[in-house]
Amino acid sequence: MGHVLGIDASTTAVKAILLDDSGAVRGIGSAGYELSVPHPLWSEQDPRLWWDGTVAAIRAVLADTGVPGDDVVAVGLTGQMHGAVLLDGANEVLRPAILWNDQRTGAECDLIREAVGAERLVAVTGNDALTGFTAPKLVWVRDHEPDVWARIAHVLLPKDYVRLRLTGGHAMDKADGSGTMLFDLAARDWSPEVLAALGIDAAWMPPTYEGPEVTGAVTAEAAAATGLRAGTPVVAGGGDQAANAVGVGAVEPGVVALSLGTSGVVFATTARPLFEARGRVHAFCHAVPGRWHMMSVMLSAAGSLRWFRDAVAPGMAYDDLVGGAGEVPVGSGGLLFLPYLTGERSPHPDPLARGAFVGLTLAHDRRHLARAVLEGVAFGLRDGLDLMVAAGMPAPSVIRASGGGVASPVWRQILADVLGAEIATVNTTEGAAYGAGLLAAVAAGWFASVEDAAAALATATTVAAPGPDVPRYAAVHDVYRELYPALAPSFRRM
């Protein structure tokens, strides 16, 4: 039956993973690159870096495994979301892509709310205007770079530039498309209303496809560059969070996933489009046909622990740092930590939010600070989960967790107690790239549906359950929730 390839074009590297027909990872190839910060709050990348990285990653995994390119029967794509890739009529890059973590577009978000109407914007797209999304980036180019704007013929997202170089065609999956804030969430396609309100030519936007649908085939030129076979199908795939959810089996309504990496994401699959009235959590289409999802995003989750380690205990092993935190009682001796080190999205869409330790005394040492970080991240995740439940999602009894943060038994127990759900880990560890591979496997006919693929290959094992500390955490969380409203005016003045 051959092999399928999952390609993840992230912010820092392209990763290509090769799966056999049992779902086993035969090999991994990767190639890294840098991003550019030409001005404070800006974040950009040359799209050609993604293609060069893709070529290198594919060639590396084929060489390392000895699998010939002719044996790859389908390719799935995923990658960083929201980035604005602008091309002219000859498919030449007009300017560096403006990335998901770029923060220049605060004024443009206000313009979008005014142009569409704040409530109408959430009702149509499922989301408020936030600096990370694609639409504000396009409005910024319109108002600040009119020469570039006048030459735009195509707008793509990062992984879809890789698709263009692989297949020669313009296409996008519906999950990533809904993350542009230019989608009609219920209709699962571009919103004529929002495009018209923002002066964006609908002809610039590519056709959209469900995650496992074939969007094109590898060209002879791309085959020569990568070692793949010309004519190999390339499927739509999904943005990194939707593809990661496929990889961990969060594909059925009611299944909730937690990704605890640099950022923290709570992801819930839904059978119909649900959204939070103020747009404080995201609502997107899923990479699974006919499914949607809600998503709460913290910008500094395990990233908060990394910052703390580097600032307070440089070089210390995480096991030792977190192990010390396990020696401290629930509540960290009255110490609380706000994890808003790079601003925040959920539950507070505030780029000016800042981190804070509150309640420090002479009795606190490094162990208390470390535990406060772990608990503060868990409280922030619970805040987002509560918004999703209030929007109509059933409260979960089990959460499928992935990412480096869930390797810690101490943190897993804190999460179970704070979130009020069992924490389960999954047997798949390659995240979004694995999910992209599963979507390719469905397209190749190995499985009848994405649900069948996930059920066969993504196994969950419970590793922590809520315990007797749940009431104590609830009381501490009540105090935690009071801190952001009290400190927000000071954050703005600072």
N, C-alpha and C positions, 0 to 999 in steps of 0.2 A: 504493500500500500504506500510505500515511500515515506517521506517526511514532510512536515510543515514547518514554516519559519515564522516566528513572531519577532517583530522589530519595534523597539521602543526608542523614539528620538526624544530624549529628555533634555533638561536644561544644561546638563553637564556632560552627557555622553550619549552615544547610540549603543544600545545593547541588542544583539541578535541571538535568539535562542532557537535551537533545533529540537523538535519533538518527533518521536517515533509514534507508531500507531497505537502504542499502549499509553500514550500521554507522558512517557518518561522524557526527561531532558537529556538529550544526547550530548549537547555541547553548548557553550556560550562564547560569543565573540563580542568585543566592545572596543570603542574608540572614543576618547575624550576630547573636549574642546573647552574654550573659555567663553565667557560672556563679557560684554563691554558696558562700562558705566561712564558714558561721556559727560554726564552732568549729575549732580546729586538727585536722587530719586529715580533716575533713568536706568533702564536695563534693556540692552539690545543684543542681537546676535545676527551674524551674516548667515542667511539660510544655506549658503553653499557649504558651510561647515557641516550641516546635517547630512548632506548628500555624501560628502567626503567621508564622514564617519560611518554612514551606512555601507558604503562600498568596502571600507576597511573591516567593519564588523562582520559582514557577510563572508568576505573572503577568509577571515580569521576562523570563523566557526566551521566553514567547509573544510579548510585545511586541517584544523585540529582534529576533526572527527573522521576525516577521510571519506565523507559522504559526497558524492558527485553532485554538482548543481542540477543535473538532469533528474535526480531522485527527489527533488523538492517539488511537491505537487500543488502547493498554495502558499501564499504569503499574507500574513495579517499585520496591520499597522496600528501603532498607538504612539502617544507622545505627549509632551507638555501641551496644556490647553491654552486657549485664549490669545496666543500670539498673533499679531497682525503681519501677514506676509503680503506685500504689495508687488504686483508684476505688471509689466506693460504688455502690449499686444504680441510681442515676440517672446513672452515668458521670461524676460530679463528682470532681475531683481531691481526695484527702483530705490530702495533704501534698506538699511538694516531692519530686521523684524523687531517690533516693539513687543516685549515679552510679558508674560502673565504677572510678573512681580514688579513691573514698572509702575511708578506712583505719580506720574506727571499730570494725570488727567482729572484731578478733582473738580476744576471749573467746568470741564466738558461733561462730567456726570450731572452737574446742575443744569447745564444746557439741555441735556437729553430729557431730564425729568420735566423741564419746562416745555419742550417741544412735543413730547408724547402725552404728558400728564403723569404725575407720580403714581397714582393708583392704577391708571390704565396700563402703564408700563409693566407693573407687576402682574396685572391680570392677563396680559397677552404673553409676556415672556417668562413669567414665573419668578422674575428677579428684579431687584432694585439696580440702579446704575452704580456700579462699583469700578474703581480704577483698574482692577485686574482684567476686566472683560474687554472684548475686542471692539465693540461699538464705540466706547469713548476714545480709543486709540485712533479710529478712523476719523472721528470728529476733530480730534487734535490735528491730524494731518491736514484735513480740510481747511482748518483755520490758521495753521502755522506754516504749512509747506504747500502753498497753492500750485507751485510748479510740479511737485510730485503728484498731487491730487489730479491735475489735468491729464496726466499720462497713465493713470490706473486703468487697466483692462481686466484684471483678475485679482480677487482677494482669496487667500487661502490661509489655513492654519498650519503650524509647523510640520506635522506628520504628512499633511497633504501636499507640501512641497516635495517631500520624499516620494510620495505617490506619483507626482508629476514627472519626476526624474526617472522613476521606474517604468511608467506606463505611457507617458506622453499626454495624459489626459487630466482634466480638472474634475475632481470629485471630492466629496466630504461625507462622513458619516453623520447620522442624525444626532447622536449623543454629543459629539464635539460641536456640531452646528448650533445646538441649543445653548452652548456655552458662550456664543458670541454676543448674546443679548439682542440678536436680530431675528430670532425664531419665534414663530407662533407655537407655543409649547403644546397645545392640544392638537393642532393640525400636523405637528411634526415636520414643519418645513418653514421656509423663509416667510417673514411677516411683511406683506406689501405695505401695511399701515406704518410699521416702524421704519422700514427702509425709506418710504416717502417722506416721513416726518424729519428724517435726518439727512435727506438729500443724497442718499446712497443709491447708485444705479443698480437695479436688480440684476442687470446683465453681468455685473462683476461677480456675482455669487454663483458658486458651482452647483450642479445638481447634487442632491443628497440621497444617501442610501442607508438601509438598515445594516447593522454591524456585520452579519455574515454574508452579505450580498457581494458579488464580484463586481468590481468597478473598472477593471481593465486587465491588461496582460503585460508582462515584462517585454519591453522592446528589444530589438536586436542590439541596439547601442547599450542599453542597460545591462543586457546579458553579457556583453563583452566586458563591461566594467566590473560586474559583480561575480561572475561565474555561474549565475543562474541560467536556466534554460529559457530562451526566447519563447514567449507564449504562456509562461507560468501565470496562473490567475493571481490577481492581487485583490484582496477583499477590503471592504470599507473599514472595518476595525472600530476603534473608539478612542476618545480621549483617555488619558492615563487613569483617571479615577473609575470610569465606567469599565475599562478593560481590566483593571485590577479587581473590580467586583466580580467580573466573569471568572477570573482566575481563582478567586477564593470561594466561588459558588454562591454569591449573593445575586441570584438571578430570578428568584421567585418572590412574589409579594409577601411581605412579613419578615424576610431575611435581612438582617442588619449586619453591616461590616464596619470594622474600625481599622483604619490605617494609622499606625503610630510611628511615623517617621519624623523628619524635620518639622513638617506640619502634621496636624492631626485631623483626620477626616472621619466623620460618622456618615455612613452611606446606607440608605434604606430603599430597597426596590418597592415600587408601588404599581398597582394594576391600572391606575388612572392618574392624570396629572393633578398633583396636590402642590399647593404653594402657601408659604407663610405671608400673611397680608402685608407685612412691612418689608418683605424681602430680606429678612435677617439670616435666613438659610437659603441655599440654592435649590432650584427645581429645574431639572434637566430631563431630556429623553435618555433612556438607557441604550446601551449597545445591543440589548436583547429586543428583537422585534415586538412591538406592541406593549412595551414596558416603559415606565418612567422611573425616576428616582429623586429623592430629596437628599441633600448633602449639607452637612454643617462642617465648616472649615475653620480650624484654628491655625494661625500662621506659625506659631512657635510652640510645638509640642515636645517631642524628643529634642528638638533644637534648643529648648529652654535648658534641658539637662546638659546638653553639650556646652552651651554658653557657661553654665554654672561650673562645670568641671574645668573648662579652660581658664576661667577667671579666678577661681578659688583653689582648685587642686590640679594644676596643670600636670598632665602625664599620669594621673592616678587612674587605675583601671576602673571601668564603670561598675564591675561586680563589687569592688571594694567600696566604692562611693555609695552605691545603692544598698549594699549590705549594711553599712553604717546607718543608713536611714531606717532600716528595718529594726534597729535597736530603740527607736524613738516611738512613743505612744501615738495613737491617732490624734490628729490635730496639731502635731509638731510643737506641743507646749505653748499653744496660743499664738503661733506664728503662721501667717498666711502669705502666699505668693501670688501675685497677678502675672500671668505669663504673656503679657502683651508687649514682647520685646521688639517686635517689628510692626506695631499697629495690630489691628485685629479685623476679622471678617465676621465670624459668628461667636457670640450673639450680638456683638457690638461692631457694626461696620464702621470703624473709626481708624483711619490711618495715623491719627495723632495719639492713640492710646499707647501707654507705656507700661513697662514692667515695674513691679514694686514688691518689696518685702514690707509687711506691716505687722507690728507687734513685737519687734526685736527687744530683747532684754539681755542682761548680762548672763542669764542662765542658758542662753542658746549657744550651741557650737555648730560645727560644720554638719553634723548629722541632722540637726533640726532643720537647717537651711535646705539640705538635700531632700528631706522628706517633704518639706513645704513645697518644693518645686514639683515633686511627684503628685502631691495632692492638688496643688493649684491647677496643673494640667488636667487632672481628672475632673475637677469642678468645672473647668471651662468646657470640657467635652460634654458634661452633663447639661450645662446651660443650653448648648446647641441641640442635644437630644430632646430636651423638654420643649423647645420651640417646634421641633418636628412632630412630636406627639400632639401638641396643641393644634397643629395644622391638620390633623386627621389620621396620622400614622399610628397604628397600634403600638403600645409599649412593648419592647422586645423582652423575651425571656432568655434568649441566647444571643450573644454578639460574636461574630467571627472576626478575630483580631489578627493583624499581620503587621510587619514592620519591626525594626530593631528594638523598639521600646518594650514589646511584649515578651522579650527574652528574659526579663527580670521577674522572678516569682513575687517579689515584694510589690512591684508596680502592678502586676496582674491582679493581685488581691485587692489593692487599693481601687483599681478600676471596677472590679466586680462589686465591691461594697458601695462605691459612689454611684455607678451607673445602675445598680439594682438588677443586674443580669449576670448569668453565667458567661464567662469568657472562654471561648474555644479557639484553639489554633488550628491551622489547616496544614495539610501535607504539601501544598504547593508553596514555593518560596520565591519564585521569580517575578511575582507581582504582575504589573501591566503587560510585560512582554509575554508572559504565559497566557494571559487572557487573550491577547492578540493571536497567539498560536491556536487557542481553542476555537476562536472565531474562524480561523483559516481551516481548521479541521472540520467544522460544520460545512463550510463551503465545499470542501473536498469530498463530502459525502460520508465521512467516517461516522457522523452522528446525525440523527434526524433533526435535532434542534440544539440550541445553546443550552437549554435546560437539561437535555439528555447528556450533553458533554460534561457539564458541571457536575451532575449527579454521579457520573461514572468516574471522574478524575479528581474532584476536590472533596476530600474527606476531612471532617471537623472533629476535633477531640477536646472535650471540656478540660480546662486546666485550672480554673478558679471559679468559685461560687460565692454569692453574697453570704456573709457571716454575721456574727453577733455585733460587729462594729457599725452596721448600717445606720442605726438611730443616731449614734455619735457623729458620723459623717454628715447626716442630714442637718444636724444642729450647726456644725461648723460651716457647712455650705450656705446656710442662711446668712451668716455673717459675711462670708465671701461675696455674696451677691450685692451687699450694701456698698462694697468698696469702689467699684467702677463709677457708679453715679456720683459718689462723693468726691472722687479724685479727678473726674473728667474735666471740670472747669480749670483745674490746675494744669492738667496736661496741655490744654489749649494755650494757656498763658505761657507755659514753658517753651 
